Amino acid sequence: MLDFSQFTAAFPTDGPKPYDQNGVREIETFRKTFDGVLFIDRVLKALGVGESKAYPPRGDNGLRALHHQICESKVSPHAQLSVLYYFLLDYDELRGARSNLAEALADESGLPHNYQVLMRGLWHMDRKEFKFALEHLARPALPSEFADDIITVLVRHAHKADDYSLPLAYYHTTQPVLKTAEALELLFGALARTSVTEALYFARVHPEHARRQLFEKLVASVLEHPEAVGARGKELVSLPLTGAEEKWFQDYVASGEGKKTKNAKAVAQMRQVVTGRHRGPIPVGGLGGQGAAAVRAGR
């Protein structure tokens, strides 16, 4: 069995090394895009290893010092090895496709496959290679310790392209129990922008107070985007709401925050039409009714 507590047994002493000035600069650039926190930072913190930003180590001396801290930490050998495995992925990336130092460490030390899959996935997350990351992380058998952070990062980076397929694929595959309000709200926002109906059913599994907040967030996500209010608005007003949800809807668009939005009146009117409670003119030609004729109900 490999004695990974010996530095030269864990890391090569010759060939290209990833933690020179250029390598450190590249890693710090990635860190800035993640609001100053990489997934390896979270792993090291969870293991009680090093101070803030212990990674990346600066040169050979920095790597030796960090290796020593890892091996002296009061965590399992598998947890220690998983961090060294992550570092060797940096070596492999620098050395090219033929380099398999991380895999060799795992084979020689008996690092369980799940540890390898998790750390490789987190490594890809830290390099903004999200599709590759999910090939490893979107597995129900993996521990969900970092699920909130994975959801948060994926949704935030999906905002730019308005494509939430990756965070939703991760959520639907792993079904994690989210622990933070931030991750829950970001996930729900992604659901609401993708499927109004799915977001409604997601909200229903939460306690009533949280459920109402999520429901109002769903309505707001439709009202606040005029360019999408046609299709999504029609989906919203056609939902099979419960009595409580119907009241929340009416309160929100009639007297709550939703009343302030441009589309509130049109959406409320369309809901009345769908539920058979409308009396008076019905705008046609879209929820906004711009340039539309008015017809009398029942005509």
C-alpha positions as CSV (number, residue, x, y, z in Angstrom):
1,M,0.0,0.0,0.0
2,L,1.3,3.4,-0.9
3,D,2.6,5.5,2.0
4,F,1.1,8.8,0.8
5,S,2.4,10.6,4.0
6,Q,5.7,10.6,2.2
7,F,5.7,13.6,-0.1
8,T,7.8,12.0,-2.8
9,A,5.4,9.0,-2.8
10,A,2.4,11.2,-3.5
11,F,3.9,13.8,-5.9
12,P,6.4,13.7,-8.7
13,T,9.6,15.4,-8.2
14,D,10.4,16.1,-11.8
15,G,8.5,17.3,-14.9
16,P,6.1,20.3,-15.2
17,K,4.5,21.4,-11.9
18,P,1.2,23.3,-11.7
19,Y,1.8,25.7,-8.8
20,D,4.3,28.1,-10.4
21,Q,3.4,31.8,-10.8
22,N,1.3,31.3,-13.9
23,G,-0.5,28.3,-12.5
24,V,-1.4,30.2,-9.3
25,R,-2.6,33.2,-11.3
26,E,-4.9,31.0,-13.4
27,I,-6.4,29.4,-10.3
28,E,-7.0,32.8,-8.6
29,T,-8.7,34.0,-11.8
30,F,-11.2,31.1,-11.5
31,R,-11.6,31.9,-7.8
32,K,-12.7,35.5,-8.6
33,T,-15.5,34.2,-10.9
34,F,-16.9,32.2,-7.9
35,D,-17.0,35.1,-5.5
36,G,-13.7,34.2,-3.9
37,V,-14.5,30.6,-3.0
38,L,-13.6,27.4,-4.9
39,F,-15.0,24.0,-4.1
40,I,-11.5,22.8,-3.0
41,D,-11.6,25.6,-0.4
42,R,-14.8,24.2,0.9
43,V,-13.3,20.7,1.1
44,L,-10.3,21.9,2.9
45,K,-12.4,23.8,5.4
46,A,-14.6,20.8,6.0
47,L,-11.5,18.7,6.7
48,G,-10.1,21.4,9.0
49,V,-7.0,21.7,6.8
50,G,-5.1,25.0,6.4
51,E,-6.3,28.6,6.7
52,S,-8.4,30.5,4.2
53,K,-7.0,30.2,0.6
54,A,-4.5,27.5,1.5
55,Y,-5.0,26.4,-2.1
56,P,-3.3,26.9,-4.4
57,P,0.0,26.2,-2.7
58,R,2.9,28.5,-3.8
59,G,5.6,26.4,-5.4
60,D,7.2,23.2,-4.1
61,N,7.6,24.5,-0.6
62,G,4.0,25.6,-0.3
63,L,2.9,22.2,-1.6
64,R,5.1,20.4,0.9
65,A,3.7,22.4,3.7
66,L,0.1,21.8,2.6
67,H,0.8,18.1,2.1
68,H,2.1,17.9,5.7
69,Q,-1.0,19.7,7.1
70,I,-3.3,17.3,5.2
71,C,-1.4,14.2,6.5
72,E,-1.5,15.6,10.1
73,S,-5.2,16.4,10.0
74,K,-7.6,14.4,12.1
75,V,-9.6,13.0,9.3
76,S,-9.8,9.7,7.6
77,P,-7.0,8.5,5.3
78,H,-9.6,8.5,2.4
79,A,-10.5,12.1,3.1
80,Q,-6.8,13.0,3.1
81,L,-6.2,11.1,-0.1
82,S,-9.1,12.7,-1.8
83,V,-7.5,16.1,-1.5
84,L,-4.2,14.8,-2.8
85,Y,-6.1,13.3,-5.7
86,Y,-7.5,16.7,-6.5
87,F,-4.1,18.3,-6.5
88,L,-2.8,15.6,-8.9
89,L,-5.6,16.4,-11.3
90,D,-3.8,19.8,-11.6
91,Y,-0.7,18.0,-12.5
92,D,-2.5,15.8,-15.1
93,E,-4.1,18.9,-16.7
94,L,-0.7,20.6,-17.1
95,R,1.1,17.5,-18.4
96,G,-1.5,16.5,-21.0
97,A,-3.8,13.6,-21.9
98,R,-1.2,10.9,-21.2
99,S,-0.6,11.9,-17.6
100,N,-2.6,9.8,-15.1
101,L,-1.0,10.7,-11.8
102,A,-4.3,11.1,-10.0
103,E,-5.6,7.7,-11.2
104,A,-2.3,6.1,-10.2
105,L,-2.5,7.5,-6.7
106,A,-6.1,6.2,-6.4
107,D,-5.1,2.7,-7.6
108,E,-2.0,2.4,-5.4
109,S,-3.7,3.8,-2.3
110,G,-7.1,2.1,-2.6
111,L,-9.0,5.3,-2.7
112,P,-12.7,4.3,-3.1
113,H,-14.3,5.1,-6.5
114,N,-16.9,7.5,-5.0
115,Y,-14.2,9.7,-3.6
116,Q,-12.6,9.9,-7.0
117,V,-15.8,10.7,-8.7
118,L,-16.7,13.4,-6.2
119,M,-13.3,15.1,-6.3
120,R,-13.1,15.0,-10.1
121,G,-16.5,16.5,-10.3
122,L,-15.6,19.3,-7.9
123,W,-12.3,19.9,-9.8
124,H,-14.3,20.4,-13.1
125,M,-16.7,22.8,-11.2
126,D,-13.7,24.9,-10.1
127,R,-12.6,25.2,-13.7
128,K,-16.1,26.2,-14.9
129,E,-16.4,22.9,-16.9
130,F,-19.9,22.4,-15.7
131,K,-21.1,19.8,-18.2
132,F,-18.0,17.6,-17.4
133,A,-18.6,18.2,-13.7
134,L,-22.2,16.9,-13.8
135,E,-21.0,13.7,-15.6
136,H,-19.4,12.9,-12.2
137,L,-21.6,14.8,-9.7
138,A,-25.1,13.9,-10.9
139,R,-25.1,10.6,-9.2
140,P,-27.6,9.8,-6.3
141,A,-25.0,7.6,-4.5
142,L,-22.6,10.5,-3.9
143,P,-22.8,12.4,-0.6
144,S,-24.8,15.6,-0.8
145,E,-22.6,17.6,1.4
146,F,-21.9,20.3,-1.3
147,A,-25.3,20.1,-3.0
148,D,-26.4,23.6,-1.9
149,D,-23.1,25.1,-3.3
150,I,-23.4,23.1,-6.5
151,I,-26.9,24.3,-7.1
152,T,-26.0,27.9,-6.2
153,V,-23.0,28.0,-8.6
154,L,-24.8,26.3,-11.5
155,V,-27.9,28.6,-11.3
156,R,-25.8,31.8,-10.9
157,H,-23.8,30.9,-14.0
158,A,-26.9,29.9,-15.9
159,H,-28.4,33.3,-15.5
160,K,-26.2,34.8,-18.2
161,A,-27.4,32.3,-20.9
162,D,-30.9,31.9,-19.4
163,D,-30.4,28.2,-19.7
164,Y,-31.1,26.3,-16.5
165,S,-30.8,22.8,-17.9
166,L,-27.7,21.9,-15.9
167,P,-28.8,22.9,-12.4
168,L,-32.2,21.3,-13.0
169,A,-30.5,18.1,-14.3
170,Y,-28.4,18.0,-11.2
171,Y,-31.4,18.5,-8.9
172,H,-33.7,16.0,-10.6
173,T,-31.0,13.3,-10.7
174,T,-29.7,13.6,-7.1
175,Q,-32.8,15.0,-5.3
176,P,-30.8,16.6,-2.6
177,V,-32.4,18.1,0.5
178,L,-31.3,21.7,0.3
179,K,-30.2,23.3,3.6
180,T,-29.8,27.0,2.8
181,A,-32.5,29.5,1.8
182,E,-30.2,30.9,-0.9
183,A,-29.9,27.6,-2.7
184,L,-33.7,26.9,-2.4
185,E,-34.6,30.3,-3.8
186,L,-32.1,30.0,-6.7
187,L,-33.4,26.5,-7.6
188,F,-37.0,27.6,-7.4
189,G,-36.2,30.6,-9.6
190,A,-34.7,28.3,-12.2
191,L,-37.7,26.0,-12.0
192,A,-40.1,28.9,-12.4
193,R,-38.4,30.2,-15.4
194,T,-38.4,26.8,-17.0
195,S,-41.8,25.4,-16.1
196,V,-44.4,27.3,-14.2
197,T,-46.4,24.1,-13.5
198,E,-43.3,22.2,-12.1
199,A,-42.5,25.1,-9.9
200,L,-46.0,25.1,-8.4
201,Y,-45.7,21.4,-7.5
202,F,-42.3,22.0,-6.1
203,A,-43.6,24.7,-3.8
204,R,-46.4,22.5,-2.5
205,V,-44.0,20.1,-0.7
206,H,-42.9,22.8,1.6
207,P,-44.5,24.1,4.9
208,E,-47.3,26.6,4.4
209,H,-45.3,29.7,5.2
210,A,-42.4,28.8,2.9
211,R,-44.9,27.5,0.3
212,R,-46.7,30.9,0.2
213,Q,-43.4,32.7,-0.3
214,L,-42.4,30.4,-3.1
215,F,-45.8,30.7,-4.7
216,E,-45.6,34.5,-4.7
217,K,-42.1,34.2,-6.1
218,L,-43.5,32.1,-8.9
219,V,-46.2,34.7,-9.7
220,A,-43.6,37.5,-9.6
221,S,-41.3,35.6,-12.0
222,V,-44.0,35.8,-14.6
223,L,-45.2,39.3,-13.9
224,E,-41.7,40.8,-13.9
225,H,-40.8,39.6,-17.4
226,P,-43.1,41.3,-19.9
227,E,-41.4,39.7,-22.9
228,A,-42.4,36.2,-21.6
229,V,-45.7,37.0,-20.0
230,G,-47.7,35.7,-22.9
231,A,-46.8,32.0,-22.9
232,R,-45.8,31.8,-19.2
233,G,-48.7,34.0,-18.1
234,K,-51.2,31.7,-19.8
235,E,-49.6,28.7,-18.1
236,L,-49.8,30.6,-14.8
237,V,-53.5,31.5,-15.0
238,S,-54.4,27.9,-16.1
239,L,-52.9,26.2,-13.1
240,P,-55.2,24.0,-10.9
241,L,-54.8,26.1,-7.8
242,T,-56.1,25.1,-4.3
243,G,-58.3,27.4,-2.4
244,A,-55.4,28.7,-0.4
245,E,-53.3,29.3,-3.5
246,E,-56.2,31.1,-5.3
247,K,-56.4,33.5,-2.4
248,W,-52.6,34.0,-2.4
249,F,-52.8,34.7,-6.1
250,Q,-55.6,37.2,-5.8
251,D,-54.0,38.9,-2.8
252,Y,-50.7,39.2,-4.5
253,V,-51.9,40.7,-7.8
254,A,-54.7,42.9,-6.3
255,S,-53.0,44.3,-3.2
256,G,-49.6,42.8,-2.7
257,E,-46.2,43.5,-4.4
258,G,-47.6,42.1,-7.7
259,K,-50.0,45.0,-8.0
260,K,-47.1,47.3,-8.8
261,T,-46.2,45.4,-12.0
262,K,-47.3,46.3,-15.5
263,N,-48.9,43.0,-16.2
264,A,-50.8,42.3,-12.9
265,K,-54.2,43.5,-14.1
266,A,-54.1,41.6,-17.4
267,V,-53.0,38.4,-15.6
268,A,-55.6,38.7,-12.9
269,Q,-58.3,39.2,-15.6
270,M,-57.1,36.2,-17.5
271,R,-57.4,34.1,-14.3
272,Q,-60.9,35.3,-13.9
273,V,-61.7,34.2,-17.4
274,V,-60.2,30.7,-16.9
275,T,-62.1,30.2,-13.6
276,G,-65.4,31.5,-15.0
277,R,-65.5,34.5,-12.7
278,H,-65.0,37.2,-15.3
279,R,-67.6,39.9,-15.9
280,G,-67.2,42.5,-18.6
281,P,-64.8,43.0,-21.6
282,I,-62.2,40.4,-22.3
283,P,-59.0,41.6,-24.0
284,V,-57.8,39.5,-26.9
285,G,-54.6,39.4,-28.8
286,G,-52.4,38.7,-25.8
287,L,-52.4,39.2,-22.1
288,G,-51.4,42.8,-22.4
289,G,-54.3,43.4,-24.8
290,Q,-52.3,46.0,-26.7
291,G,-54.0,46.9,-30.0
292,A,-56.7,44.3,-29.2
293,A,-60.4,44.5,-29.6
294,A,-62.7,43.9,-26.7
295,V,-65.5,41.4,-26.8
296,R,-68.2,40.9,-24.3
297,A,-68.1,37.8,-22.1
298,G,-70.3,35.2,-23.5
299,R,-70.6,36.9,-27.0
